[in-house]
Amino acid sequence: MLRKLFAAAGLAAGLSLSATAGSASAADTIRFAVTDIEGLESLQREFKPFADLLAEASGLEVQLFAVTSRNAAAEALRAEKVDFVLTGPAEYVVMQKMAKVTPVVGFGRPDYFSAIIVMADSGINGPADLKGKTVAFDDIGSTSGHLGPMQLLADYGLDPRNDVKSMHVHRNVAHEALKRGDVAAIGVNYRSWTDRNRAKDTETEPGAFKVIARGPDLPNDILVAGAHVDKAVVAKLRDAISENSAQLIAAVLQGEDNQKFRGMKFLPGVQDADYQYIRDAYATIGYPQYADFVGN
């Protein structure tokens, strides 16, 4: 079965999975959700290969569970309707407070950081030069396009809620607004911006843009377990992922929308303390309790 699965996936022959010790009964079923994918059809398209391989490696039946929003995922965790959820950093800190979730494994992404971009000929050379000017950010609540850039400005001594005029628009609109001079700067996920907006902008030379601030690498997307999930099951899943990381990463990357994970590495040692920067960012934007999702 596994060899057929690899063949269907287009993976190299000869790979094998290390099954976690112990056998699972038919009742050993876990329900797996992803917060940024709506609809079961989309979830299956992006994560069924990963779920199938994870089931083979862990000895657990893995059922994909579709959620309509991050709020729905948090409520499903609290109601024990879903067991494991893959979510983003901004969502994690709220879920941890709402549902007392347990970190299982991080989905480590290279070059995952926020940046402040200006036009190279704008005369703006640092964040301090943005005081009183308009800065465009991504959707409210976005880890890398809102929280990260806001905290980045704060790291450079600005009060992003009062020292700049902020606006929230789609990243494509923000990119064009920057070129026209409608905004002085944009706060972005640097890798997404370079891969999408800058790379596809054939009318503008890459040298026309300038990075005036680069934040630290952000905490990564994270697989969490509900408070109701037995610790032994959490450990079994973590071990299965750790022992079969290459195959499981290849399965993740079959999804078209999962290309943000290119170059990823599973981080089984992920800890709650790794997400303090996001908690600081919530405080910076005026939500120090991070008890609710912003932007809903």
ZAFIDO-62217 format. One record per residue (C-alpha): residue number from 1; x, y, z. Coordinates in nm, 4 decimals. Example, Ala and Ser with C-alpha at 12.3 -4.5 7.8 and 13.67 -1.06 7.14 Angstrom:
<nukes>
nuke resi=1; c1=1.2300; c2=-0.4500; c3=0.7800
nuke resi=2; c1=1.3670; c2=-0.1060; c3=0.7140
</nukes>
This chain:
<nukes>
nuke resi=1; c1=0.0000; c2=0.0000; c3=0.0000
nuke resi=2; c1=0.2755; c2=0.2397; c3=0.0958
nuke resi=3; c1=0.4757; c2=0.1661; c3=-0.2209
nuke resi=4; c1=0.1668; c2=0.2402; c3=-0.4291
nuke resi=5; c1=0.1130; c2=0.5625; c3=-0.2395
nuke resi=6; c1=0.4676; c2=0.6773; c3=-0.3095
nuke resi=7; c1=0.4315; c2=0.5863; c3=-0.6753
nuke resi=8; c1=0.1089; c2=0.7836; c3=-0.7014
nuke resi=9; c1=0.2757; c2=1.0758; c3=-0.5338
nuke resi=10; c1=0.5652; c2=1.0714; c3=-0.7739
nuke resi=11; c1=0.8189; c2=1.0136; c3=-0.4974
nuke resi=12; c1=1.1408; c2=0.8202; c3=-0.5434
nuke resi=13; c1=1.1179; c2=0.4439; c3=-0.5116
nuke resi=14; c1=1.2878; c2=0.2759; c3=-0.2214
nuke resi=15; c1=1.1765; c2=0.5137; c3=0.0540
nuke resi=16; c1=1.0458; c2=0.3499; c3=0.3681
nuke resi=17; c1=0.8673; c2=0.4651; c3=0.6804
nuke resi=18; c1=0.9751; c2=0.3853; c3=1.0319
nuke resi=19; c1=0.6571; c2=0.2831; c3=1.2099
nuke resi=20; c1=0.6239; c2=0.3999; c3=1.5667
nuke resi=21; c1=0.6469; c2=0.1161; c3=1.8160
nuke resi=22; c1=0.3196; c2=-0.0433; c3=1.9155
nuke resi=23; c1=0.0069; c2=-0.1306; c3=1.7231
nuke resi=24; c1=-0.3105; c2=0.0759; c3=1.7081
nuke resi=25; c1=-0.6586; c2=-0.0638; c3=1.7226
nuke resi=26; c1=-0.9418; c2=0.0433; c3=1.4947
nuke resi=27; c1=-1.0519; c2=0.2845; c3=1.7677
nuke resi=28; c1=-0.7227; c2=0.4741; c3=1.7558
nuke resi=29; c1=-0.8397; c2=0.7585; c3=1.5357
nuke resi=30; c1=-0.7229; c2=1.1188; c3=1.5384
nuke resi=31; c1=-0.8985; c2=1.4124; c3=1.3731
nuke resi=32; c1=-0.6691; c2=1.6613; c3=1.1985
nuke resi=33; c1=-0.7590; c2=2.0173; c3=1.0928
nuke resi=34; c1=-0.5767; c2=2.3087; c3=0.9267
nuke resi=35; c1=-0.6918; c2=2.6615; c3=1.0076
nuke resi=36; c1=-0.6114; c2=2.8376; c3=0.6803
nuke resi=37; c1=-0.7849; c2=2.5874; c3=0.4509
nuke resi=38; c1=-1.1616; c2=2.6008; c3=0.4157
nuke resi=39; c1=-1.3650; c2=2.3074; c3=0.2926
nuke resi=40; c1=-1.2986; c2=1.9350; c3=0.3027
nuke resi=41; c1=-1.2225; c2=1.9148; c3=-0.0690
nuke resi=42; c1=-0.9426; c2=2.1710; c3=-0.0413
nuke resi=43; c1=-0.8142; c2=2.0110; c3=0.2770
nuke resi=44; c1=-0.7954; c2=1.6710; c3=0.1120
nuke resi=45; c1=-0.6229; c2=1.8131; c3=-0.1940
nuke resi=46; c1=-0.3528; c2=1.9776; c3=0.0177
nuke resi=47; c1=-0.3070; c2=1.7327; c3=0.3063
nuke resi=48; c1=-0.4408; c2=1.3861; c3=0.2171
nuke resi=49; c1=-0.0958; c2=1.2548; c3=0.1116
nuke resi=50; c1=0.0472; c2=1.3809; c3=0.4408
nuke resi=51; c1=-0.2407; c2=1.2328; c3=0.6422
nuke resi=52; c1=-0.2095; c2=0.8945; c3=0.4692
nuke resi=53; c1=0.1646; c2=0.8726; c3=0.5300
nuke resi=54; c1=0.1266; c2=0.9906; c3=0.8888
nuke resi=55; c1=-0.1317; c2=0.7181; c3=0.9504
nuke resi=56; c1=0.1033; c2=0.4570; c3=0.8078
nuke resi=57; c1=0.3923; c2=0.5813; c3=1.0205
nuke resi=58; c1=0.2043; c2=0.6208; c3=1.3485
nuke resi=59; c1=-0.0368; c2=0.3303; c3=1.3352
nuke resi=60; c1=-0.3213; c2=0.5758; c3=1.3977
nuke resi=61; c1=-0.6106; c2=0.6423; c3=1.1649
nuke resi=62; c1=-0.5909; c2=1.0069; c3=1.0585
nuke resi=63; c1=-0.9193; c2=1.1708; c3=0.9612
nuke resi=64; c1=-0.9128; c2=1.5134; c3=0.7971
nuke resi=65; c1=-1.1524; c2=1.7535; c3=0.9702
nuke resi=66; c1=-1.2513; c2=2.0698; c3=0.7831
nuke resi=67; c1=-1.3001; c2=2.3964; c3=0.9741
nuke resi=68; c1=-1.4439; c2=2.7208; c3=0.8437
nuke resi=69; c1=-1.2235; c2=2.9570; c3=1.0443
nuke resi=70; c1=-0.9656; c2=2.9800; c3=1.3217
nuke resi=71; c1=-1.2513; c2=3.0513; c3=1.5637
nuke resi=72; c1=-1.4222; c2=2.7323; c3=1.4519
nuke resi=73; c1=-1.0971; c2=2.5393; c3=1.5030
nuke resi=74; c1=-1.0578; c2=2.6747; c3=1.8572
nuke resi=75; c1=-1.4174; c2=2.5888; c3=1.9437
nuke resi=76; c1=-1.3779; c2=2.2412; c3=1.7948
nuke resi=77; c1=-1.0712; c2=2.1862; c3=2.0149
nuke resi=78; c1=-1.2581; c2=2.2985; c3=2.3251
nuke resi=79; c1=-1.5536; c2=2.0764; c3=2.2353
nuke resi=80; c1=-1.3165; c2=1.7823; c3=2.1697
nuke resi=81; c1=-1.4455; c2=1.7498; c3=1.8141
nuke resi=82; c1=-1.0948; c2=1.7767; c3=1.6680
nuke resi=83; c1=-0.7701; c2=1.6472; c3=1.8142
nuke resi=84; c1=-0.4826; c2=1.8073; c3=1.6221
nuke resi=85; c1=-0.4720; c2=2.1398; c3=1.4412
nuke resi=86; c1=-0.2047; c2=2.2895; c3=1.2166
nuke resi=87; c1=-0.2146; c2=2.6658; c3=1.2629
nuke resi=88; c1=-0.0128; c2=2.9835; c3=1.2350
nuke resi=89; c1=0.1813; c2=3.1660; c3=1.5085
nuke resi=90; c1=-0.0788; c2=3.4398; c3=1.5628
nuke resi=91; c1=-0.3531; c2=3.1798; c3=1.5910
nuke resi=92; c1=-0.1488; c2=2.9571; c3=1.8199
nuke resi=93; c1=-0.1080; c2=3.2070; c3=2.1033
nuke resi=94; c1=-0.4838; c2=3.2701; c3=2.1079
nuke resi=95; c1=-0.5672; c2=2.8987; c3=2.0878
nuke resi=96; c1=-0.3262; c2=2.8241; c3=2.3689
nuke resi=97; c1=-0.5090; c2=3.0717; c3=2.5889
nuke resi=98; c1=-0.8584; c2=2.9687; c3=2.4795
nuke resi=99; c1=-0.8154; c2=2.5921; c3=2.4633
nuke resi=100; c1=-0.4877; c2=2.5114; c3=2.6453
nuke resi=101; c1=-0.3411; c2=2.3357; c3=2.3433
nuke resi=102; c1=-0.0089; c2=2.1514; c3=2.3543
nuke resi=103; c1=0.2704; c2=2.2160; c3=2.1001
nuke resi=104; c1=0.3507; c2=1.8991; c3=1.9036
nuke resi=105; c1=0.5873; c2=1.9956; c3=1.6228
nuke resi=106; c1=0.6814; c2=2.3146; c3=1.4419
nuke resi=107; c1=0.6784; c2=2.3473; c3=1.0640
nuke resi=108; c1=1.0080; c2=2.5353; c3=1.0328
nuke resi=109; c1=1.0083; c2=2.7690; c3=0.7310
nuke resi=110; c1=1.3214; c2=2.9361; c3=0.5898
nuke resi=111; c1=1.3282; c2=3.3142; c3=0.5428
nuke resi=112; c1=1.0048; c2=3.3546; c3=0.7372
nuke resi=113; c1=1.0366; c2=3.7092; c3=0.8619
nuke resi=114; c1=0.8709; c2=4.0477; c3=0.8237
nuke resi=115; c1=1.0266; c2=4.3436; c3=0.6473
nuke resi=116; c1=0.9503; c2=4.7082; c3=0.5803
nuke resi=117; c1=0.9902; c2=4.7941; c3=0.2105
nuke resi=118; c1=1.0169; c2=5.1392; c3=0.0491
nuke resi=119; c1=1.1100; c2=5.2645; c3=-0.2935
nuke resi=120; c1=1.4847; c2=5.3015; c3=-0.3256
nuke resi=121; c1=1.4574; c2=5.6631; c3=-0.4458
nuke resi=122; c1=1.2088; c2=5.7690; c3=-0.1774
nuke resi=123; c1=1.4641; c2=5.9284; c3=0.0515
nuke resi=124; c1=1.3437; c2=5.7044; c3=0.3344
nuke resi=125; c1=1.6425; c2=5.5320; c3=0.4888
nuke resi=126; c1=1.5130; c2=5.3941; c3=0.8177
nuke resi=127; c1=1.1952; c2=5.3350; c3=1.0177
nuke resi=128; c1=1.2298; c2=5.6725; c3=1.1938
nuke resi=129; c1=1.1754; c2=5.8409; c3=0.8558
nuke resi=130; c1=0.8255; c2=5.6907; c3=0.8395
nuke resi=131; c1=0.6903; c2=5.8996; c3=1.1258
nuke resi=132; c1=0.3689; c2=6.0663; c3=1.0119
nuke resi=133; c1=0.3630; c2=5.8712; c3=0.6840
nuke resi=134; c1=0.1270; c2=5.6005; c3=0.5562
nuke resi=135; c1=0.2309; c2=5.2362; c3=0.5770
nuke resi=136; c1=0.0302; c2=4.9531; c3=0.4207
nuke resi=137; c1=-0.0037; c2=4.6212; c3=0.5999
nuke resi=138; c1=-0.1641; c2=4.2900; c3=0.5068
nuke resi=139; c1=-0.4880; c2=4.1546; c3=0.6557
nuke resi=140; c1=-0.5525; c2=4.2411; c3=1.0190
nuke resi=141; c1=-0.4224; c2=3.9570; c3=1.2336
nuke resi=142; c1=-0.1754; c2=3.8223; c3=0.9770
nuke resi=143; c1=0.1377; c2=3.7022; c3=1.1552
nuke resi=144; c1=0.3916; c2=3.8117; c3=0.8961
nuke resi=145; c1=0.1974; c2=4.0883; c3=0.7215
nuke resi=146; c1=0.0500; c2=4.2718; c3=1.0214
nuke resi=147; c1=0.1686; c2=4.1628; c3=1.3659
nuke resi=148; c1=0.5297; c2=4.1106; c3=1.2582
nuke resi=149; c1=0.5716; c2=4.4444; c3=1.0750
nuke resi=150; c1=0.3976; c2=4.6341; c3=1.3556
nuke resi=151; c1=0.6303; c2=4.4814; c3=1.6132
nuke resi=152; c1=0.9247; c2=4.5485; c3=1.3831
nuke resi=153; c1=0.8443; c2=4.9213; c3=1.3816
nuke resi=154; c1=0.8155; c2=4.9079; c3=1.7596
nuke resi=155; c1=1.1549; c2=4.7370; c3=1.7780
nuke resi=156; c1=1.2966; c2=5.0457; c3=1.6035
nuke resi=157; c1=1.1382; c2=5.2839; c3=1.8525
nuke resi=158; c1=0.8185; c2=5.3831; c3=1.6729
nuke resi=159; c1=0.4672; c2=5.3566; c3=1.8121
nuke resi=160; c1=0.3013; c2=5.1955; c3=1.5086
nuke resi=161; c1=-0.0476; c2=5.2838; c3=1.6267
nuke resi=162; c1=0.0248; c2=5.6553; c3=1.6577
nuke resi=163; c1=0.3477; c2=5.7403; c3=1.4745
nuke resi=164; c1=0.2395; c2=5.6083; c3=1.1334
nuke resi=165; c1=-0.0883; c2=5.6057; c3=0.9427
nuke resi=166; c1=-0.1670; c2=5.2400; c3=0.8912
nuke resi=167; c1=-0.3924; c2=5.0872; c3=0.6295
nuke resi=168; c1=-0.4779; c2=4.7250; c3=0.5560
nuke resi=169; c1=-0.5043; c2=4.6116; c3=0.1950
nuke resi=170; c1=-0.4286; c2=4.3019; c3=-0.0078
nuke resi=171; c1=-0.0555; c2=4.2570; c3=-0.0686
nuke resi=172; c1=-0.0994; c2=4.3064; c3=-0.4457
nuke resi=173; c1=-0.2776; c2=4.6366; c3=-0.3915
nuke resi=174; c1=-0.0120; c2=4.7447; c3=-0.1409
nuke resi=175; c1=0.2673; c2=4.6697; c3=-0.3854
nuke resi=176; c1=0.1138; c2=4.8862; c3=-0.6566
nuke resi=177; c1=0.0304; c2=5.1615; c3=-0.4064
nuke resi=178; c1=0.3956; c2=5.1731; c3=-0.3020
nuke resi=179; c1=0.5082; c2=5.2115; c3=-0.6623
nuke resi=180; c1=0.2598; c2=5.4948; c3=-0.7219
nuke resi=181; c1=0.3640; c2=5.6735; c3=-0.4050
nuke resi=182; c1=0.0222; c2=5.6347; c3=-0.2411
nuke resi=183; c1=0.1946; c2=5.4810; c3=0.0608
nuke resi=184; c1=0.5443; c2=5.5436; c3=0.1904
nuke resi=185; c1=0.6139; c2=5.1826; c3=0.2857
nuke resi=186; c1=0.4683; c2=4.8352; c3=0.3048
nuke resi=187; c1=0.4995; c2=4.5790; c3=0.5824
nuke resi=188; c1=0.5335; c2=4.2325; c3=0.4324
nuke resi=189; c1=0.6240; c2=3.8697; c3=0.4683
nuke resi=190; c1=0.9563; c2=3.9106; c3=0.2909
nuke resi=191; c1=0.9698; c2=3.5712; c3=0.1205
nuke resi=192; c1=0.6103; c2=3.5935; c3=-0.0031
nuke resi=193; c1=0.6713; c2=3.9446; c3=-0.1343
nuke resi=194; c1=0.9894; c2=3.8506; c3=-0.3202
nuke resi=195; c1=0.8407; c2=3.5270; c3=-0.4574
nuke resi=196; c1=0.5114; c2=3.6807; c3=-0.5676
nuke resi=197; c1=0.4963; c2=4.0568; c3=-0.5988
nuke resi=198; c1=0.8546; c2=4.1493; c3=-0.6791
nuke resi=199; c1=0.9215; c2=3.8412; c3=-0.8938
nuke resi=200; c1=0.6051; c2=3.8891; c3=-1.1011
nuke resi=201; c1=0.6482; c2=4.2645; c3=-1.1398
nuke resi=202; c1=0.8240; c2=4.2609; c3=-1.4771
nuke resi=203; c1=0.7786; c2=4.6374; c3=-1.5176
nuke resi=204; c1=0.9903; c2=4.7293; c3=-1.2160
nuke resi=205; c1=1.3545; c2=4.6428; c3=-1.1560
nuke resi=206; c1=1.4198; c2=4.4656; c3=-0.8232
nuke resi=207; c1=1.6681; c2=4.7411; c3=-0.7419
nuke resi=208; c1=1.3840; c2=4.9935; c3=-0.7362
nuke resi=209; c1=1.2847; c2=4.8625; c3=-0.3919
nuke resi=210; c1=1.4714; c2=4.8886; c3=-0.0638
nuke resi=211; c1=1.4414; c2=4.7068; c3=0.2689
nuke resi=212; c1=1.4780; c2=4.9521; c3=0.5582
nuke resi=213; c1=1.4033; c2=4.7060; c3=0.8385
nuke resi=214; c1=1.4185; c2=4.3278; c3=0.8694
nuke resi=215; c1=1.2668; c2=4.1509; c3=1.1663
nuke resi=216; c1=1.3853; c2=3.8345; c3=1.3369
nuke resi=217; c1=1.2761; c2=3.5026; c3=1.1961
nuke resi=218; c1=0.9195; c2=3.4587; c3=1.3146
nuke resi=219; c1=0.7922; c2=3.1631; c3=1.5172
nuke resi=220; c1=0.6745; c2=2.8931; c3=1.2814
nuke resi=221; c1=0.3432; c2=2.7354; c3=1.1949
nuke resi=222; c1=0.2736; c2=2.4721; c3=1.4542
nuke resi=223; c1=0.0854; c2=2.1459; c3=1.4955
nuke resi=224; c1=-0.0990; c2=2.1495; c3=1.8282
nuke resi=225; c1=-0.2934; c2=1.8905; c3=2.0259
nuke resi=226; c1=-0.6131; c2=1.9539; c3=2.2155
nuke resi=227; c1=-0.6031; c2=1.9425; c3=2.5943
nuke resi=228; c1=-0.8152; c2=1.6254; c3=2.5849
nuke resi=229; c1=-0.5639; c2=1.4252; c3=2.3774
nuke resi=230; c1=-0.3737; c2=1.1607; c3=2.5722
nuke resi=231; c1=-0.0043; c2=1.2445; c3=2.6154
nuke resi=232; c1=0.0924; c2=0.9030; c3=2.4825
nuke resi=233; c1=-0.0903; c2=0.9766; c3=2.1568
nuke resi=234; c1=0.0835; c2=1.3140; c3=2.1311
nuke resi=235; c1=0.4203; c2=1.1452; c3=2.1826
nuke resi=236; c1=0.3394; c2=0.8758; c3=1.9267
nuke resi=237; c1=0.2511; c2=1.1333; c3=1.6635
nuke resi=238; c1=0.5575; c2=1.3462; c3=1.7403
nuke resi=239; c1=0.7844; c2=1.0417; c3=1.7129
nuke resi=240; c1=0.6255; c2=0.9329; c3=1.3857
nuke resi=241; c1=0.6840; c2=1.2772; c3=1.2349
nuke resi=242; c1=1.0416; c2=1.2970; c3=1.3634
nuke resi=243; c1=1.1369; c2=0.9509; c3=1.2393
nuke resi=244; c1=0.9854; c2=0.9968; c3=0.8934
nuke resi=245; c1=1.0412; c2=1.3656; c3=0.8331
nuke resi=246; c1=1.1735; c2=1.3541; c3=0.4755
nuke resi=247; c1=0.8818; c2=1.1501; c3=0.3431
nuke resi=248; c1=0.6238; c2=1.3564; c3=0.5308
nuke resi=249; c1=0.7729; c2=1.6856; c3=0.4108
nuke resi=250; c1=0.7572; c2=1.5579; c3=0.0534
nuke resi=251; c1=0.3907; c2=1.4740; c3=0.1098
nuke resi=252; c1=0.3156; c2=1.8214; c3=0.2473
nuke resi=253; c1=0.4768; c2=1.9826; c3=-0.0562
nuke resi=254; c1=0.2448; c2=1.8029; c3=-0.2969
nuke resi=255; c1=-0.0177; c2=2.0636; c3=-0.2087
nuke resi=256; c1=-0.0190; c2=2.3684; c3=-0.4351
nuke resi=257; c1=-0.1032; c2=2.6044; c3=-0.1490
nuke resi=258; c1=0.1615; c2=2.4404; c3=0.0699
nuke resi=259; c1=0.4532; c2=2.5802; c3=-0.1291
nuke resi=260; c1=0.5119; c2=2.8305; c3=0.1511
nuke resi=261; c1=0.6675; c2=2.5296; c3=0.3282
nuke resi=262; c1=0.9395; c2=2.4807; c3=0.0642
nuke resi=263; c1=1.2655; c2=2.4116; c3=0.2476
nuke resi=264; c1=1.0845; c2=2.3348; c3=0.5718
nuke resi=265; c1=1.2085; c2=2.1225; c3=0.8597
nuke resi=266; c1=0.9995; c2=1.9640; c3=1.1344
nuke resi=267; c1=1.0881; c2=2.1007; c3=1.4784
nuke resi=268; c1=0.9807; c2=1.8492; c3=1.7461
nuke resi=269; c1=1.1408; c2=2.0596; c3=2.0196
nuke resi=270; c1=0.9068; c2=2.3545; c3=1.9677
nuke resi=271; c1=0.7978; c2=2.5195; c3=2.2931
nuke resi=272; c1=0.5348; c2=2.7692; c3=2.3997
nuke resi=273; c1=0.8074; c2=3.0196; c3=2.4958
nuke resi=274; c1=0.9146; c2=3.0343; c3=2.1293
nuke resi=275; c1=0.6018; c2=3.2432; c3=2.0603
nuke resi=276; c1=0.6720; c2=3.5326; c3=2.2974
nuke resi=277; c1=0.7494; c2=3.7665; c3=2.0056
nuke resi=278; c1=0.3933; c2=3.7176; c3=1.8820
nuke resi=279; c1=0.2528; c2=3.7906; c3=2.2261
nuke resi=280; c1=0.4609; c2=4.1096; c3=2.2300
nuke resi=281; c1=0.3178; c2=4.1982; c3=1.8889
nuke resi=282; c1=-0.0386; c2=4.1545; c3=2.0134
nuke resi=283; c1=0.0381; c2=4.3998; c3=2.2919
nuke resi=284; c1=0.1907; c2=4.6400; c3=2.0400
nuke resi=285; c1=-0.1280; c2=4.6495; c3=1.8317
nuke resi=286; c1=-0.3411; c2=4.7003; c3=2.1420
nuke resi=287; c1=-0.4447; c2=4.3447; c3=2.2349
nuke resi=288; c1=-0.2251; c2=4.2624; c3=2.5360
nuke resi=289; c1=-0.4521; c2=3.9786; c3=2.6496
nuke resi=290; c1=-0.4427; c2=3.8008; c3=2.3088
nuke resi=291; c1=-0.7617; c2=3.6275; c3=2.4193
nuke resi=292; c1=-0.9464; c2=3.6741; c3=2.0890
nuke resi=293; c1=-0.8573; c2=3.6562; c3=1.7227
nuke resi=294; c1=-0.8204; c2=4.0015; c3=1.5682
nuke resi=295; c1=-0.9531; c2=4.0799; c3=1.2260
nuke resi=296; c1=-1.2543; c2=3.8475; c3=1.2376
</nukes>
